């Protein structure tokens, strides 16, 4: 029967808390509104969860059609309103020029005050998904792979899939079975993907997805049993490009098709 989608995760503001819709529309370059906003510091460098895990404590609410953005902070404060776009800026993310614009409103100052340093909030015209390459912008991981990682770490606590900030979590696969989809077409809901490669992991995965505090040795564990992947070191999960856009819902089936 195939695997089944059990969680969808998007980040309207890159590095902030995740949002879990029941369904999404996957376009040619991913989910519209995912990583719509991103942060950079005073030197113009991307500011994300690698640099300050506290960002994960900020909970966003974003409506792409009305452009209403709300940020809820741990102390109960909120910054919200309708997003108005300012001038275009030359912005570099992961060594690539990203078409971005400044954002007028209360959010930038609120985030800057929370982390204790000046940050700039930018709108990414095409989204701020990591490394826009031919490897793709749609990511998948299985719950069995998360369970295997827990076993390898010797942890009593389950490994929360939110640590990996993947678009789709799937149940019904063997551990790391998603790796065998590399090079294949996959029907996922109404969408057809081409899985292009694995995803090398970073220190963000070691952070608790609610507090942002480092509390699990994910990278050390991956280095011990999954040091080298097909495309990247420390692989966990896979990514792909969109062949046929469409809607994906929690509960939809994922079925591998032919080789690409």
C-alpha positions in Angstrom: 0.0 0.0 0.0 2.9 2.3 0.5 3.8 4.8 3.2 1.4 7.4 4.7 1.9 11.1 5.5 1.6 11.5 9.3 2.9 15.1 9.6 3.5 18.1 7.4 5.9 20.8 8.7 6.5 24.2 7.2 8.4 27.2 8.5 6.8 30.5 7.4 9.8 32.3 8.9 13.0 30.4 8.4 14.5 29.2 11.7 11.5 30.1 13.8 9.0 27.5 15.1 7.3 25.1 12.7 3.7 25.1 11.6 1.8 21.9 10.9 -1.0 22.3 8.4 -3.4 19.4 7.5 -2.7 19.9 3.9 -0.5 22.0 1.5 -0.3 22.8 -2.1 3.1 21.8 -3.6 4.1 24.1 -6.4 7.0 23.8 -8.9 9.6 24.8 -6.3 7.9 23.6 -3.1 5.1 24.8 -0.8 4.2 28.4 -1.4 4.8 30.3 1.8 7.3 27.9 3.3 10.4 29.8 4.3 8.7 32.9 3.0 10.7 35.1 5.5 14.3 34.9 6.6 16.6 36.8 8.9 20.1 38.2 8.4 22.4 40.0 10.8 24.1 43.4 10.6 26.8 42.0 8.4 24.3 40.6 5.9 24.8 37.0 7.0 22.0 34.5 7.3 20.9 34.2 11.0 19.3 30.9 11.8 18.9 28.1 14.4 22.5 27.1 14.0 23.5 30.4 15.5 20.8 30.9 18.1 18.4 28.1 19.0 16.1 30.4 20.8 14.5 31.4 17.5 12.6 28.1 17.7 10.7 29.4 20.7 9.0 32.0 18.5 5.7 30.7 17.0 4.6 32.1 13.7 1.2 32.3 12.1 1.2 33.2 8.4 -1.6 33.6 5.9 -0.2 33.8 2.4 -3.4 35.2 0.8 -4.0 38.0 3.3 -0.3 38.5 4.1 -1.1 38.6 7.8 1.9 37.6 10.0 1.8 37.0 13.7 4.7 36.0 16.0 4.0 34.7 19.4 6.9 35.0 21.9 7.5 32.8 25.0 6.6 35.7 27.4 3.1 36.0 25.8 4.0 39.1 23.7 2.8 39.1 20.1 3.8 41.1 17.0 1.3 41.0 14.2 -0.1 42.8 11.3 -0.3 42.9 7.5 3.0 42.6 5.8 4.1 45.5 3.6 7.1 45.1 1.4 9.9 47.6 1.1 12.7 47.9 -1.4 14.6 45.1 -3.1 17.9 44.1 -1.5 21.0 42.2 -2.6 20.8 39.2 -0.3 23.0 36.1 -0.2 21.9 32.8 1.3 24.1 29.7 1.2 26.3 31.5 -1.3 23.4 32.2 -3.7 21.8 35.5 -4.5 18.2 35.4 -3.3 15.6 37.8 -4.6 14.4 39.4 -1.3 12.7 42.5 -0.1 12.7 44.4 3.2 9.6 43.9 5.4 7.9 46.9 7.1 6.2 46.2 10.4 6.8 45.3 14.1 8.3 41.8 13.6 11.9 42.7 13.0 12.3 44.8 16.1 10.5 42.2 18.2 12.8 39.4 17.1 15.9 41.6 17.5 14.9 42.4 21.1 14.2 38.8 21.9 17.7 37.6 20.7 19.5 40.7 21.9 21.0 41.8 18.6 19.9 43.7 15.5 18.4 41.5 12.9 16.7 42.3 9.5 13.6 40.4 8.4 13.4 39.8 4.7 10.8 38.5 2.3 12.1 35.8 0.0 10.3 36.0 -3.4 10.9 32.3 -4.2 11.1 31.2 -0.6 14.2 30.6 1.6 14.4 26.8 1.4 18.0 25.6 1.9 20.3 25.4 -1.1 18.0 25.8 -4.2 19.8 23.3 -6.4 18.8 20.5 -8.7 18.5 18.3 -5.6 15.1 19.8 -4.9 13.1 21.6 -2.2 10.7 18.9 -1.0 12.0 16.8 1.9 10.9 13.4 3.3 11.8 11.3 6.3 10.3 8.1 7.8 9.2 7.6 11.4 11.1 4.3 11.3 14.3 6.2 10.6 13.6 8.4 13.6 13.1 5.3 15.7 16.4 3.8 14.4 18.2 7.0 15.4 16.7 6.8 18.9 17.9 3.2 19.1 21.4 4.1 18.0 21.6 6.9 20.6 20.3 4.6 23.3 17.7 7.3 24.2 14.6 6.6 26.2 12.9 9.6 24.7 11.5 9.4 21.1 13.4 11.5 18.5 10.9 14.2 17.6 10.9 14.5 13.8 10.6 18.3 14.1 14.3 18.4 14.9 14.9 17.7 11.2 12.5 20.3 9.9 11.4 18.1 7.0 8.3 18.9 4.9 6.8 15.4 5.1 7.0 12.6 7.7 6.0 9.2 6.5 5.1 6.0 8.4 4.9 2.5 6.9 8.5 2.3 5.8 11.5 0.4 7.1 14.3 2.5 8.7 16.0 4.5 6.0 13.9 2.9 3.3 13.4 6.4 1.9 17.0 6.3 0.8 16.1 3.6 -1.8 13.8 6.1 -3.4 16.7 8.2 -4.6 16.5 8.3 -8.4 12.9 7.3 -8.5 9.6 9.1 -9.1 7.2 9.1 -6.1 3.5 9.7 -6.1 2.6 11.7 -2.9 -1.0 12.6 -2.7 -1.8 14.5 -5.9 1.9 15.4 -6.4 4.6 13.5 -8.2 8.2 14.0 -7.0 11.5 12.9 -8.3 13.8 12.0 -5.3 17.2 13.4 -6.1 19.4 12.8 -3.1 19.9 12.5 0.6 20.2 15.4 3.1 23.3 16.0 5.2 22.5 17.2 8.7 23.7 20.1 10.9 23.7 21.0 14.5 20.1 22.2 14.4 19.0 18.6 14.7 20.6 18.3 18.1 18.4 21.1 19.5 15.0 20.5 21.2 12.5 21.8 18.7 10.5 23.7 21.4 13.3 25.3 23.5 16.2 25.3 21.0 18.5 23.9 23.6 21.1 21.3 22.5 20.0 18.0 24.2 20.7 15.1 21.9 23.9 13.9 20.2 22.3 13.5 16.7 25.5 14.4 14.7 27.8 12.2 16.8 25.4 9.3 16.4 25.0 9.8 12.6 28.8 10.0 12.3 29.0 6.6 14.0 26.5 4.7 11.8 25.7 6.9 8.8 28.8 9.0 8.1 28.6 9.0 4.3 25.5 9.3 2.2 25.0 9.1 -1.5 25.2 12.9 -1.9 26.1 14.4 1.5 27.8 13.4 4.7 25.7 12.6 7.8 22.6 11.9 5.8 19.1 11.7 7.2 16.1 11.9 5.0 15.8 12.7 1.3 14.9 15.5 -1.0 13.4 15.9 -4.4 12.1 18.1 -7.2 8.4 18.5 -8.2 7.5 16.8 -11.4 3.7 17.4 -11.1 2.4 20.0 -8.6 -0.6 19.2 -6.5 -2.1 18.9 -3.1 -0.8 16.7 -0.3 -2.8 16.0 2.9 -2.1 14.2 6.2 -3.1 10.6 5.6 -2.1 10.6 1.9 -0.2 7.7 0.5 3.3 7.9 -0.9 4.1 5.3 -3.5 7.5 4.9 -5.4 7.1 4.6 -9.1 9.6 4.2 -11.9 13.3 5.2 -11.9 13.8 8.7 -13.2 
